[in-house]
Amino acid sequence: MSSPVAKLTFWGVRGSTPTVDPATWRFGGNTPCLDLVAPDGTQFILDCGTGLRMLGNRWGTEDSPRPAQAHILVTHYHWDHIQGLPFFSPLYVEKNEFQFYSFRSKFLGRDSLRQVFETQMALPYFPVDFSAMSARRKFREVEGGETFRVGENKITTRWLNHPQGCLGFRIETPAGILAYATDNEPGDPALDLSLRELAADADIFINDAQFTPVQLATTRKGWGHSTWKEGVNIAREVNAKTLVLFHHDPDSTDRVVDGILRQAREELDSVFAASEGMVITLGSPGQGVEAHLPGSRTSLRQEAQFRACVSGLTAGGQRFTEETTVRDLALQGALISLKHSPRLQSELEVIIETPGAEGVQQMRLRGYVVRLEAGLEKGTTAVGVVFTD
């Protein structure tokens, strides 16, 4: 009998506003959107940031053999969590059906979520109004502290500390537990406890990490966001298995996020920084949590034959150095075959020997592991690296 498996995909990971800065290319610039496919086939969408457009392009088109159905959990009504909805193509297909969940805002009253969606598409803000969306839509108001079931899955909500209110969602599936806690700031004792209840014993704990500890203590206090340090502390306290740092600041370059991740991994073993296209599989036989990152989005690739020396950390945290051959080279990175299996999102140093008129020269590069898969040769791992230096 096969084990139940859930698949979580990140479509938008940036906070506050989208970015198209090349310096944020590797982790991505779309605002929050994730989708979770539970073992029973139920599809959940978490938030409706600009990443929602990318998700919509992958499924639910006119030519789909079956209707698209999903349960959409909206944490709150700030722009970066709703602005992708008008561009979600499956909502314009009549055979599709979506159930939305969020809270009643004290500023809006009854049907808050519907009001928000209708208003952002009202004249003169958008060329067509909400009625242009022909898919069937249902809206359910939920409050912090509620529990309800969708298929085989148990959903629990908790209030989080964020201006104008925010919900965190806990989804318990037969494959494991996901806790989604974007947009929260520590400091309110009752809501701090609420967050810990949400994340208790979670297999995947996704937490706001927009600010550094110094920013939170000074210039960004009261803005409603958290830090990598808070996420690490909570994960330890409540026995969350894997921490995912989320809601990256729009001004945080890839190198800044790399540094944040490095600090977090010094204090907690299983930590990832959310990246667009990242897929986390929960419940794989013999495995806990598996994470996969896509290959380079855009790169000029060229087959190559360069001798190289690679050093870094294995998935178990052990340092290694290995001589190998680079056979696939791009302007931004390389695909390297190794006997060692380095940690995903860890830093590697790659020294490539390049022949020239003055003999063999060494090209010393640093980069980050963005892809791991079985190598062509038995006992090897194909390691995708994006170079940063």
C-alpha positions as CSV (number, residue, x, y, z in Angstrom):
1,M,0.0,0.0,0.0
2,S,1.5,3.4,-1.0
3,S,2.1,6.1,1.5
4,P,0.0,9.3,1.3
5,V,1.9,12.2,-0.3
6,A,1.2,15.9,-0.4
7,K,2.9,18.4,-2.8
8,L,3.4,22.0,-1.9
9,T,4.5,24.5,-4.6
10,F,5.7,28.1,-4.1
11,W,4.5,30.5,-6.8
12,G,5.2,33.8,-5.0
13,V,7.5,34.4,-2.0
14,R,8.1,38.2,-1.9
15,G,6.5,40.5,0.6
16,S,4.9,44.0,0.2
17,T,5.4,44.6,-3.5
18,P,6.6,42.5,-6.5
19,T,10.2,43.0,-7.7
20,V,11.7,42.6,-11.2
21,D,15.2,43.5,-10.0
22,P,17.8,41.1,-11.4
23,A,19.3,41.0,-7.9
24,T,16.2,39.2,-6.7
25,W,15.9,36.8,-9.7
26,R,17.0,33.6,-8.0
27,F,14.5,33.6,-5.1
28,G,11.8,35.4,-7.2
29,G,9.8,38.6,-7.2
30,N,6.2,37.5,-7.2
31,T,4.1,38.2,-4.1
32,P,2.6,35.4,-1.9
33,C,0.9,32.4,-3.5
34,L,1.3,28.7,-2.8
35,D,-0.6,25.7,-3.7
36,L,-1.0,22.4,-1.8
37,V,-2.3,19.2,-3.4
38,A,-3.4,16.9,-0.5
39,P,-3.2,13.1,-0.7
40,D,-7.0,12.9,-1.4
41,G,-6.5,15.3,-4.4
42,T,-8.0,18.4,-2.8
43,Q,-6.2,21.5,-4.0
44,F,-5.6,24.4,-1.7
45,I,-4.3,27.8,-2.7
46,L,-2.7,30.0,0.0
47,D,-3.1,33.7,-0.8
48,C,-3.6,35.5,-4.1
49,G,-0.5,37.6,-4.7
50,T,1.0,38.0,-8.1
51,G,2.3,34.4,-8.1
52,L,-1.3,33.4,-8.6
53,R,-1.1,34.3,-12.3
54,M,1.8,31.9,-12.7
55,L,-0.3,29.1,-11.1
56,G,-3.3,29.9,-13.2
57,N,-1.2,29.6,-16.4
58,R,-0.4,26.0,-15.4
59,W,-3.9,24.6,-15.0
60,G,-7.6,25.2,-15.4
61,T,-7.6,26.5,-19.0
62,E,-10.4,26.2,-21.4
63,D,-8.9,23.0,-22.9
64,S,-8.5,21.2,-19.5
65,P,-10.2,17.8,-19.6
66,R,-11.9,18.4,-16.2
67,P,-13.0,21.5,-14.3
68,A,-10.6,23.2,-12.0
69,Q,-11.6,23.1,-8.3
70,A,-9.7,24.7,-5.4
71,H,-10.1,26.0,-1.9
72,I,-8.5,29.4,-1.6
73,L,-7.3,30.5,1.9
74,V,-6.7,34.2,2.1
75,T,-4.7,35.4,5.1
76,H,-5.6,39.1,4.9
77,Y,-6.6,41.9,2.6
78,H,-3.3,43.8,2.0
79,W,-2.4,44.4,-1.6
80,D,0.4,41.9,-1.9
81,H,-2.0,39.0,-0.9
82,I,-4.9,39.8,-3.3
83,Q,-3.4,41.6,-6.3
84,G,-3.0,38.5,-8.4
85,L,-6.7,37.6,-8.4
86,P,-7.7,39.6,-11.5
87,F,-5.0,37.8,-13.5
88,F,-6.0,34.3,-12.5
89,S,-7.2,32.8,-15.7
90,P,-9.2,29.8,-14.3
91,L,-11.6,32.3,-12.8
92,Y,-12.8,33.3,-16.3
93,V,-13.8,29.7,-17.2
94,E,-17.4,28.9,-16.4
95,K,-16.9,25.2,-15.6
96,N,-14.4,25.9,-12.8
97,E,-15.3,26.3,-9.1
98,F,-13.6,28.0,-6.2
99,Q,-14.3,28.2,-2.5
100,F,-12.8,31.3,-0.8
101,Y,-12.1,31.5,2.9
102,S,-11.1,34.6,5.0
103,F,-12.3,36.7,7.9
104,R,-14.8,39.5,8.4
105,S,-12.9,42.8,8.6
106,K,-14.1,45.3,11.2
107,F,-13.5,47.9,8.6
108,L,-15.7,46.3,5.9
109,G,-18.3,44.2,7.7
110,R,-20.2,41.3,6.1
111,D,-18.8,39.7,3.0
112,S,-15.4,41.4,3.5
113,L,-13.5,39.2,1.0
114,R,-16.1,39.6,-1.7
115,Q,-16.0,43.3,-1.2
116,V,-12.2,43.5,-1.4
117,F,-12.2,41.5,-4.7
118,E,-15.0,43.5,-6.2
119,T,-13.5,46.8,-5.2
120,Q,-10.0,46.2,-6.6
121,M,-11.7,45.4,-10.0
122,A,-14.2,48.3,-9.9
123,L,-14.0,51.2,-12.2
124,P,-11.6,53.0,-12.7
125,Y,-9.0,50.5,-11.3
126,F,-9.5,47.6,-13.8
127,P,-10.9,47.4,-17.3
128,V,-13.5,44.7,-16.4
129,D,-15.4,44.2,-13.2
130,F,-15.7,41.2,-11.0
131,S,-18.8,39.9,-12.9
132,A,-16.5,39.1,-15.9
133,M,-15.3,36.1,-13.9
134,S,-17.6,33.3,-15.0
135,A,-16.3,30.5,-12.7
136,R,-18.5,29.5,-9.8
137,R,-17.4,31.3,-6.6
138,K,-18.4,30.7,-3.0
139,F,-17.2,32.7,0.0
140,R,-17.0,31.5,3.6
141,E,-16.2,33.7,6.5
142,V,-13.9,32.2,9.2
143,E,-12.5,33.5,12.4
144,G,-9.4,32.8,14.3
145,G,-9.7,29.6,16.4
146,E,-12.1,27.8,14.0
147,T,-11.6,24.2,12.8
148,F,-13.3,22.7,9.8
149,R,-12.7,19.9,7.3
150,V,-12.2,19.8,3.6
151,G,-12.2,16.3,2.3
152,E,-9.8,14.2,4.5
153,N,-8.0,17.4,5.6
154,K,-8.4,19.3,8.9
155,I,-8.1,23.1,8.7
156,T,-7.4,25.2,11.8
157,T,-7.2,29.0,11.9
158,R,-5.4,31.3,14.3
159,W,-5.1,35.1,14.6
160,L,-1.7,36.6,13.9
161,N,-0.3,39.9,15.0
162,H,-0.5,42.2,11.9
163,P,-2.1,45.6,11.2
164,Q,-5.8,45.3,10.4
165,G,-5.8,41.6,11.2
166,C,-4.4,38.4,9.6
167,L,-5.1,34.7,9.8
168,G,-2.7,31.8,9.9
169,F,-3.7,28.4,8.5
170,R,-2.8,24.9,9.7
171,I,-3.6,22.1,7.3
172,E,-3.4,18.6,8.6
173,T,-3.3,16.0,5.9
174,P,-2.7,12.2,6.0
175,A,0.8,13.0,4.7
176,G,1.7,15.5,7.4
177,I,1.0,19.0,8.8
178,L,1.6,22.4,7.1
179,A,1.5,25.6,9.1
180,Y,1.3,28.8,7.1
181,A,2.0,31.9,9.1
182,T,2.9,34.8,6.8
183,D,2.7,38.4,8.0
184,N,3.1,38.3,11.8
185,E,5.1,40.3,14.3
186,P,6.2,39.0,17.7
187,G,5.4,41.0,20.9
188,D,1.8,40.4,21.7
189,P,1.7,37.6,24.3
190,A,-1.7,36.2,23.3
191,L,-1.0,36.2,19.6
192,D,2.5,34.8,20.1
193,L,0.8,31.9,21.8
194,S,-1.6,31.6,19.0
195,L,1.2,31.3,16.5
196,R,2.9,28.6,18.5
197,E,-0.4,26.7,18.7
198,L,-0.6,26.9,14.9
199,A,3.0,25.6,14.3
200,A,3.0,22.9,17.0
201,D,4.6,19.6,15.7
202,A,4.2,20.9,12.1
203,D,6.1,19.0,9.4
204,I,6.4,22.3,7.4
205,F,6.3,25.7,9.2
206,I,6.2,28.6,6.8
207,N,7.0,31.8,8.7
208,D,7.4,35.5,7.9
209,A,11.1,36.4,7.7
210,Q,10.9,39.8,6.1
211,F,13.1,41.8,8.5
212,T,16.4,41.3,10.2
213,P,16.4,41.2,14.1
214,V,18.0,44.6,14.1
215,Q,15.4,46.1,11.8
216,L,12.6,44.6,13.9
217,A,14.0,46.1,17.0
218,T,14.5,49.6,15.5
219,T,13.1,51.0,12.2
220,R,10.6,48.4,11.4
221,K,8.9,47.8,14.8
222,G,5.1,47.9,14.4
223,W,5.1,47.1,10.7
224,G,3.7,43.6,11.3
225,H,6.5,41.3,10.2
226,S,9.0,38.9,11.8
227,T,12.6,37.6,11.4
228,W,14.5,34.4,10.7
229,K,15.5,34.4,14.4
230,E,11.9,34.3,15.6
231,G,11.1,31.5,13.2
232,V,14.0,29.4,14.4
233,N,13.1,30.0,18.1
234,I,9.4,29.0,17.5
235,A,10.4,25.9,15.4
236,R,12.5,24.8,18.3
237,E,9.9,25.5,21.0
238,V,7.1,23.7,19.3
239,N,9.0,20.9,17.5
240,A,8.3,22.0,14.0
241,K,10.3,19.7,11.7
242,T,11.2,22.0,8.8
243,L,11.2,25.9,8.8
244,V,10.6,27.8,5.5
245,L,11.6,31.5,5.6
246,F,9.0,33.4,3.7
247,H,7.8,36.9,2.6
248,H,11.2,38.2,1.6
249,D,11.6,42.0,1.8
250,P,11.5,43.6,-1.7
251,D,14.8,45.3,-0.9
252,S,16.5,42.0,0.1
253,T,18.6,40.8,-2.8
254,D,19.4,37.1,-3.3
255,R,22.7,37.7,-1.5
256,V,20.9,39.1,1.5
257,V,18.5,36.1,1.6
258,D,21.5,33.8,1.3
259,G,23.0,35.4,4.4
260,I,19.7,35.1,6.3
261,L,19.4,31.5,5.4
262,R,23.0,30.8,6.4
263,Q,22.5,32.3,9.8
264,A,19.3,30.3,10.3
265,R,21.0,27.1,9.4
266,E,23.7,27.7,12.0
267,E,20.9,27.4,14.6
268,L,18.4,24.9,13.1
269,D,19.2,22.0,10.9
270,S,16.2,21.8,8.5
271,V,15.6,25.3,7.1
272,F,14.9,26.6,3.6
273,A,14.4,30.0,2.1
274,A,11.2,30.1,0.0
275,S,12.0,30.3,-3.7
276,E,9.7,30.6,-6.7
277,G,9.1,27.2,-8.2
278,M,10.3,25.4,-5.1
279,V,8.4,22.1,-4.5
280,I,8.2,20.4,-1.1
281,T,7.0,16.9,-1.0
282,L,5.6,15.7,2.3
283,G,5.1,12.0,3.2
284,S,7.4,10.4,0.6
285,P,8.1,6.7,1.6
286,G,11.2,6.6,3.9
287,Q,11.6,10.4,3.8
288,G,10.5,13.3,5.9
289,V,10.4,16.5,3.9
290,E,11.9,16.7,0.4
291,A,12.5,20.0,-1.3
292,H,13.2,20.5,-5.0
293,L,14.1,23.7,-6.9
294,P,13.7,24.3,-10.6
295,G,16.6,24.6,-13.0
296,S,17.8,28.0,-14.2
297,R,14.9,30.0,-15.6
298,T,16.9,31.6,-18.4
299,S,20.5,30.7,-19.3
300,L,22.6,30.2,-22.3
301,R,23.8,26.6,-21.8
302,Q,26.8,25.0,-23.4
303,E,28.3,21.5,-23.1
304,A,31.8,21.7,-21.7
305,Q,34.7,19.5,-20.4
306,F,36.4,21.4,-17.6
307,R,38.3,19.9,-14.7
308,A,37.0,21.3,-11.4
309,C,37.4,21.0,-7.6
310,V,34.2,21.5,-5.6
311,S,33.9,22.1,-1.9
312,G,30.9,22.6,0.3
313,L,28.5,20.9,2.8
314,T,26.7,17.7,2.4
315,A,23.0,17.3,3.3
316,G,24.2,16.0,6.6
317,G,26.2,19.1,7.3
318,Q,29.7,17.5,6.7
319,R,32.3,19.4,4.7
320,F,33.6,17.8,1.5
321,T,36.0,18.5,-1.3
322,E,35.8,16.6,-4.5
323,E,37.5,16.7,-8.0
324,T,35.1,16.3,-10.9
325,T,34.4,17.5,-14.5
326,V,32.0,20.3,-15.4
327,R,30.1,19.1,-18.5
328,D,27.2,21.6,-18.7
329,L,28.1,25.3,-18.3
330,A,25.8,28.4,-18.5
331,L,26.4,32.1,-18.1
332,Q,24.8,32.0,-14.7
333,G,25.7,28.6,-13.4
334,A,26.6,25.0,-14.1
335,L,25.4,21.4,-13.8
336,I,28.0,19.3,-12.0
337,S,28.2,15.6,-11.3
338,L,29.3,14.8,-7.8
339,K,29.6,11.6,-5.7
340,H,28.7,13.8,-2.7
341,S,25.2,15.2,-2.3
342,P,25.4,18.8,-1.1
343,R,22.6,20.5,0.9
344,L,20.0,22.3,-1.2
345,Q,20.5,26.1,-1.0
346,S,24.0,25.7,0.5
347,E,27.0,27.6,-0.8
348,L,29.6,25.8,-3.0
349,E,33.1,26.9,-4.0
350,V,33.9,25.7,-7.5
351,I,37.5,26.0,-8.9
352,I,37.6,25.4,-12.6
353,E,40.7,24.7,-14.6
354,T,40.7,26.6,-17.9
355,P,43.4,26.1,-20.6
356,G,44.8,29.2,-22.2
357,A,47.8,30.5,-24.1
358,E,49.8,30.8,-20.9
359,G,48.9,27.4,-19.7
360,V,46.2,26.1,-17.3
361,Q,44.5,28.9,-15.3
362,Q,42.2,28.6,-12.3
363,M,38.7,30.2,-12.3
364,R,37.5,30.4,-8.7
365,L,33.7,30.8,-8.4
366,R,31.1,30.8,-5.6
367,G,27.5,29.8,-6.0
368,Y,24.4,28.2,-4.4
369,V,22.9,24.8,-5.0
370,V,19.5,25.2,-6.7
371,R,18.9,21.8,-8.1
372,L,19.6,18.1,-7.1
373,E,18.7,15.0,-9.1
374,A,20.1,11.6,-9.8
375,G,23.3,11.7,-11.9
376,L,23.8,9.9,-15.2
377,E,26.4,7.6,-13.6
378,K,25.5,5.3,-10.7
379,G,26.1,6.7,-7.3
380,T,26.4,10.3,-8.5
381,T,24.2,13.4,-8.0
382,A,23.6,16.0,-10.7
383,V,24.0,19.3,-8.9
384,G,22.7,22.6,-10.4
385,V,24.6,25.6,-9.2
386,V,23.9,29.3,-9.7
387,F,27.0,31.4,-9.5
388,T,27.1,34.6,-7.4
389,D,30.8,35.5,-7.4
